[in-house]
Every structure is written in C-alpha cells, then in structure tokens.
C-alpha cells in the first residue's frame, strides 16, 4: 500500500514538473492578421505586400550604399549628393523610394537611409 501511494505521488510530482506553462500568443494586432479564418486570404495578401515593400527598400538602400562605396574607393571622397552617382556613371538612375518614404543621404558619412514621411496635415 505504501509503495503504491509512494509511486502515485512520485508520478504526480513528475507530471506537475513536466507541465509547460502557457506561452503568450502573438496577438492578431501585432501580426497584421485579424485572426478570422474567413479573412485569411486578405491577411495573407496584405502580409505579402508589406514584405515586398520592405524588401524593395532594403535592396535599393543596399545598391545605393554599394555604389557610394565604389565611388569612395575610386574618387577618394564621398559624393556631394546622390545625383553625382548618376553624372559620374556609378548608377544609371536613382531608385524610386517606396510609397510613403523618401531617400536621405548623409554626404559626411556616405550613408543612405529610407525615412518615413510624416502624415499629411488635413486640409482646412
């Protein structure tokens, strides 16, 4: 009887120790998903659009920074502005900034970044 009780209590201790605490789920608001199975195709297409904008912005910045590095290696200085990369034929043309952003250039550090535009003020 004692052995059975001891085995049962040992089993309960093991089961209690092995139980996982619930991990917090990612909220639908953070993931960009409504969580509704009926809107899953729309949520999926929205996620693809956001990923494409991010990828295009990253590729544009990377190509611009590589062109600036090549300019620096050849000319021993950073370009005064991004248009100098075109006139010196390091780039065929400047890439378009993704919607709602603009391309900024720091001629001192020779770095390009994509900045979000502030929301437009409502017309009065």
DRENBAKE-762175 format. One record per residue (C-alpha): residue number from 1; x, y, z; residue in one letter. Coordinates in nm, 3 decimals, always signed. Example, Ala and Ser with C-alpha at 12.3 -4.5 7.8 and 13.67 -1.06 7.14 Angstrom:
BEGIN
<node><k>1</k><X>+1.230</X><Y>-0.450</Y><Z>+0.780</Z><r>A</r></node>
<node><k>2</k><X>+1.367</X><Y>-0.106</Y><Z>+0.714</Z><r>S</r></node>
END
This chain:
BEGIN
<node><k>1</k><X>+0.000</X><Y>+0.000</Y><Z>+0.000</Z><r>X</r></node>
<node><k>2</k><X>+0.283</X><Y>+0.240</Y><Z>+0.090</Z><r>X</r></node>
<node><k>3</k><X>+0.467</X><Y>+0.154</Y><Z>-0.232</Z><r>X</r></node>
<node><k>4</k><X>+0.157</X><Y>+0.225</Y><Z>-0.442</Z><r>X</r></node>
<node><k>5</k><X>+0.098</X><Y>+0.556</Y><Z>-0.264</Z><r>X</r></node>
<node><k>6</k><X>+0.465</X><Y>+0.648</Y><Z>-0.300</Z><r>X</r></node>
<node><k>7</k><X>+0.463</X><Y>+0.559</Y><Z>-0.672</Z><r>X</r></node>
<node><k>8</k><X>+0.144</X><Y>+0.760</Y><Z>-0.727</Z><r>X</r></node>
<node><k>9</k><X>+0.282</X><Y>+1.068</Y><Z>-0.550</Z><r>X</r></node>
<node><k>10</k><X>+0.609</X><Y>+1.038</Y><Z>-0.746</Z><r>X</r></node>
<node><k>11</k><X>+0.411</X><Y>+1.019</Y><Z>-1.070</Z><r>X</r></node>
<node><k>12</k><X>+0.212</X><Y>+1.330</Y><Z>-0.974</Z><r>X</r></node>
<node><k>13</k><X>+0.533</X><Y>+1.521</Y><Z>-0.895</Z><r>X</r></node>
<node><k>14</k><X>+0.682</X><Y>+1.422</Y><Z>-1.232</Z><r>X</r></node>
<node><k>15</k><X>+0.366</X><Y>+1.520</Y><Z>-1.420</Z><r>X</r></node>
<node><k>16</k><X>+0.349</X><Y>+1.855</Y><Z>-1.240</Z><r>X</r></node>
<node><k>17</k><X>+0.715</X><Y>+1.927</Y><Z>-1.316</Z><r>X</r></node>
<node><k>18</k><X>+0.680</X><Y>+1.835</Y><Z>-1.684</Z><r>X</r></node>
<node><k>19</k><X>+0.380</X><Y>+2.057</Y><Z>-1.744</Z><r>X</r></node>
<node><k>20</k><X>+0.460</X><Y>+2.351</Y><Z>-1.970</Z><r>X</r></node>
<node><k>21</k><X>+0.348</X><Y>+2.696</Y><Z>-1.874</Z><r>X</r></node>
<node><k>22</k><X>+0.141</X><Y>+2.852</Y><Z>-2.149</Z><r>X</r></node>
<node><k>23</k><X>+0.344</X><Y>+3.081</Y><Z>-2.371</Z><r>X</r></node>
<node><k>24</k><X>+0.189</X><Y>+3.413</Y><Z>-2.464</Z><r>X</r></node>
<node><k>25</k><X>+0.043</X><Y>+3.403</Y><Z>-2.813</Z><r>X</r></node>
<node><k>26</k><X>+0.120</X><Y>+3.669</Y><Z>-3.068</Z><r>X</r></node>
<node><k>27</k><X>-0.179</X><Y>+3.893</Y><Z>-3.083</Z><r>X</r></node>
<node><k>28</k><X>-0.362</X><Y>+3.938</Y><Z>-3.411</Z><r>X</r></node>
<node><k>29</k><X>-0.297</X><Y>+4.312</Y><Z>-3.389</Z><r>X</r></node>
<node><k>30</k><X>+0.082</X><Y>+4.261</Y><Z>-3.381</Z><r>X</r></node>
<node><k>31</k><X>+0.088</X><Y>+4.012</Y><Z>-3.668</Z><r>X</r></node>
<node><k>32</k><X>-0.131</X><Y>+4.218</Y><Z>-3.901</Z><r>X</r></node>
<node><k>33</k><X>-0.385</X><Y>+3.936</Y><Z>-3.905</Z><r>X</r></node>
<node><k>34</k><X>-0.745</X><Y>+3.961</Y><Z>-3.794</Z><r>X</r></node>
<node><k>35</k><X>-0.739</X><Y>+3.601</Y><Z>-3.673</Z><r>X</r></node>
<node><k>36</k><X>-1.059</X><Y>+3.528</Y><Z>-3.863</Z><r>X</r></node>
<node><k>37</k><X>-1.028</X><Y>+3.229</Y><Z>-4.100</Z><r>X</r></node>
<node><k>38</k><X>-1.263</X><Y>+3.399</Y><Z>-4.347</Z><r>X</r></node>
<node><k>39</k><X>-1.024</X><Y>+3.691</Y><Z>-4.393</Z><r>X</r></node>
<node><k>40</k><X>-0.710</X><Y>+3.474</Y><Z>-4.411</Z><r>X</r></node>
<node><k>41</k><X>-0.659</X><Y>+3.528</Y><Z>-4.788</Z><r>X</r></node>
<node><k>42</k><X>-0.681</X><Y>+3.904</Y><Z>-4.746</Z><r>X</r></node>
<node><k>43</k><X>-0.446</X><Y>+3.895</Y><Z>-4.445</Z><r>X</r></node>
<node><k>44</k><X>-0.201</X><Y>+3.685</Y><Z>-4.647</Z><r>X</r></node>
<node><k>45</k><X>-0.202</X><Y>+3.927</Y><Z>-4.941</Z><r>X</r></node>
<node><k>46</k><X>-0.150</X><Y>+4.220</Y><Z>-4.703</Z><r>X</r></node>
<node><k>47</k><X>+0.149</X><Y>+4.045</Y><Z>-4.547</Z><r>X</r></node>
<node><k>48</k><X>+0.298</X><Y>+3.980</Y><Z>-4.891</Z><r>X</r></node>
<node><k>49</k><X>+0.258</X><Y>+4.348</Y><Z>-4.984</Z><r>X</r></node>
<node><k>50</k><X>+0.428</X><Y>+4.465</Y><Z>-4.663</Z><r>X</r></node>
<node><k>51</k><X>+0.714</X><Y>+4.218</Y><Z>-4.712</Z><r>X</r></node>
<node><k>52</k><X>+0.765</X><Y>+4.330</Y><Z>-5.072</Z><r>X</r></node>
<node><k>53</k><X>+0.782</X><Y>+4.697</Y><Z>-4.972</Z><r>X</r></node>
<node><k>54</k><X>+1.039</X><Y>+4.614</Y><Z>-4.705</Z><r>X</r></node>
<node><k>55</k><X>+1.247</X><Y>+4.402</Y><Z>-4.942</Z><r>X</r></node>
<node><k>56</k><X>+1.245</X><Y>+4.661</Y><Z>-5.219</Z><r>X</r></node>
<node><k>57</k><X>+1.350</X><Y>+4.934</Y><Z>-4.976</Z><r>X</r></node>
<node><k>58</k><X>+1.631</X><Y>+4.718</Y><Z>-4.841</Z><r>X</r></node>
<node><k>59</k><X>+1.759</X><Y>+4.630</Y><Z>-5.188</Z><r>X</r></node>
<node><k>60</k><X>+1.752</X><Y>+4.995</Y><Z>-5.301</Z><r>X</r></node>
<node><k>61</k><X>+1.946</X><Y>+5.112</Y><Z>-4.995</Z><r>X</r></node>
<node><k>62</k><X>+2.199</X><Y>+4.833</Y><Z>-5.034</Z><r>X</r></node>
<node><k>63</k><X>+2.263</X><Y>+4.906</Y><Z>-5.401</Z><r>X</r></node>
<node><k>64</k><X>+2.299</X><Y>+5.278</Y><Z>-5.330</Z><r>X</r></node>
<node><k>65</k><X>+2.541</X><Y>+5.216</Y><Z>-5.043</Z><r>X</r></node>
<node><k>66</k><X>+2.749</X><Y>+4.982</Y><Z>-5.261</Z><r>X</r></node>
<node><k>67</k><X>+2.765</X><Y>+5.247</Y><Z>-5.534</Z><r>X</r></node>
<node><k>68</k><X>+2.876</X><Y>+5.505</Y><Z>-5.277</Z><r>X</r></node>
<node><k>69</k><X>+3.147</X><Y>+5.268</Y><Z>-5.151</Z><r>X</r></node>
<node><k>70</k><X>+3.270</X><Y>+5.217</Y><Z>-5.507</Z><r>X</r></node>
<node><k>71</k><X>+3.266</X><Y>+5.595</Y><Z>-5.565</Z><r>X</r></node>
<node><k>72</k><X>+3.468</X><Y>+5.645</Y><Z>-5.245</Z><r>X</r></node>
<node><k>73</k><X>+3.721</X><Y>+5.378</Y><Z>-5.343</Z><r>X</r></node>
<node><k>74</k><X>+3.768</X><Y>+5.534</Y><Z>-5.686</Z><r>X</r></node>
<node><k>75</k><X>+3.739</X><Y>+5.907</Y><Z>-5.613</Z><r>X</r></node>
<node><k>76</k><X>+3.874</X><Y>+5.904</Y><Z>-5.254</Z><r>X</r></node>
<node><k>77</k><X>+3.574</X><Y>+6.105</Y><Z>-5.131</Z><r>X</r></node>
<node><k>78</k><X>+3.201</X><Y>+6.063</Y><Z>-5.083</Z><r>X</r></node>
<node><k>79</k><X>+2.968</X><Y>+6.208</Y><Z>-5.347</Z><r>X</r></node>
<node><k>80</k><X>+2.827</X><Y>+6.551</Y><Z>-5.269</Z><r>X</r></node>
<node><k>81</k><X>+2.476</X><Y>+6.425</Y><Z>-5.347</Z><r>X</r></node>
<node><k>82</k><X>+2.315</X><Y>+6.117</Y><Z>-5.496</Z><r>X</r></node>
<node><k>83</k><X>+2.286</X><Y>+6.281</Y><Z>-5.838</Z><r>X</r></node>
<node><k>84</k><X>+2.666</X><Y>+6.281</Y><Z>-5.861</Z><r>X</r></node>
<node><k>85</k><X>+2.649</X><Y>+5.899</Y><Z>-5.873</Z><r>X</r></node>
<node><k>86</k><X>+2.448</X><Y>+5.932</Y><Z>-6.194</Z><r>X</r></node>
<node><k>87</k><X>+2.662</X><Y>+6.202</Y><Z>-6.357</Z><r>X</r></node>
<node><k>88</k><X>+2.978</X><Y>+6.002</Y><Z>-6.281</Z><r>X</r></node>
<node><k>89</k><X>+2.805</X><Y>+5.687</Y><Z>-6.417</Z><r>X</r></node>
<node><k>90</k><X>+2.811</X><Y>+5.481</Y><Z>-6.099</Z><r>X</r></node>
<node><k>91</k><X>+2.434</X><Y>+5.437</Y><Z>-6.131</Z><r>X</r></node>
<node><k>92</k><X>+2.206</X><Y>+5.456</Y><Z>-6.436</Z><r>X</r></node>
<node><k>93</k><X>+1.932</X><Y>+5.628</Y><Z>-6.230</Z><r>X</r></node>
<node><k>94</k><X>+1.823</X><Y>+5.674</Y><Z>-5.871</Z><r>X</r></node>
<node><k>95</k><X>+1.578</X><Y>+5.411</Y><Z>-5.749</Z><r>X</r></node>
<node><k>96</k><X>+1.230</X><Y>+5.525</Y><Z>-5.654</Z><r>X</r></node>
<node><k>97</k><X>+1.159</X><Y>+5.544</Y><Z>-5.284</Z><r>X</r></node>
<node><k>98</k><X>+0.883</X><Y>+5.310</Y><Z>-5.163</Z><r>X</r></node>
<node><k>99</k><X>+0.544</X><Y>+5.476</Y><Z>-5.118</Z><r>X</r></node>
<node><k>100</k><X>+0.527</X><Y>+5.695</Y><Z>-4.807</Z><r>X</r></node>
<node><k>101</k><X>+0.905</X><Y>+5.722</Y><Z>-4.774</Z><r>X</r></node>
<node><k>102</k><X>+1.194</X><Y>+5.927</Y><Z>-4.905</Z><r>X</r></node>
<node><k>103</k><X>+1.560</X><Y>+5.852</Y><Z>-4.960</Z><r>X</r></node>
<node><k>104</k><X>+1.801</X><Y>+6.055</Y><Z>-4.745</Z><r>X</r></node>
<node><k>105</k><X>+2.175</X><Y>+6.084</Y><Z>-4.794</Z><r>X</r></node>
<node><k>106</k><X>+2.444</X><Y>+6.191</Y><Z>-4.547</Z><r>X</r></node>
<node><k>107</k><X>+2.742</X><Y>+6.317</Y><Z>-4.751</Z><r>X</r></node>
<node><k>108</k><X>+2.969</X><Y>+6.329</Y><Z>-4.443</Z><r>X</r></node>
<node><k>109</k><X>+2.926</X><Y>+5.958</Y><Z>-4.359</Z><r>X</r></node>
<node><k>110</k><X>+2.835</X><Y>+5.849</Y><Z>-4.711</Z><r>X</r></node>
<node><k>111</k><X>+2.526</X><Y>+5.657</Y><Z>-4.599</Z><r>X</r></node>
<node><k>112</k><X>+2.178</X><Y>+5.630</Y><Z>-4.746</Z><r>X</r></node>
<node><k>113</k><X>+1.862</X><Y>+5.564</Y><Z>-4.547</Z><r>X</r></node>
<node><k>114</k><X>+1.493</X><Y>+5.541</Y><Z>-4.619</Z><r>X</r></node>
<node><k>115</k><X>+1.284</X><Y>+5.766</Y><Z>-4.395</Z><r>X</r></node>
<node><k>116</k><X>+0.909</X><Y>+5.753</Y><Z>-4.348</Z><r>X</r></node>
<node><k>117</k><X>+0.728</X><Y>+6.069</Y><Z>-4.448</Z><r>X</r></node>
<node><k>118</k><X>+0.523</X><Y>+6.235</Y><Z>-4.175</Z><r>X</r></node>
<node><k>119</k><X>+0.147</X><Y>+6.202</Y><Z>-4.221</Z><r>X</r></node>
<node><k>120</k><X>-0.003</X><Y>+6.483</Y><Z>-4.426</Z><r>X</r></node>
<node><k>121</k><X>-0.188</X><Y>+6.751</Y><Z>-4.232</Z><r>X</r></node>
<node><k>122</k><X>-0.561</X><Y>+6.756</Y><Z>-4.303</Z><r>X</r></node>
<node><k>123</k><X>-0.673</X><Y>+7.035</Y><Z>-4.535</Z><r>X</r></node>
<node><k>124</k><X>-0.882</X><Y>+7.306</Y><Z>-4.372</Z><r>X</r></node>
END
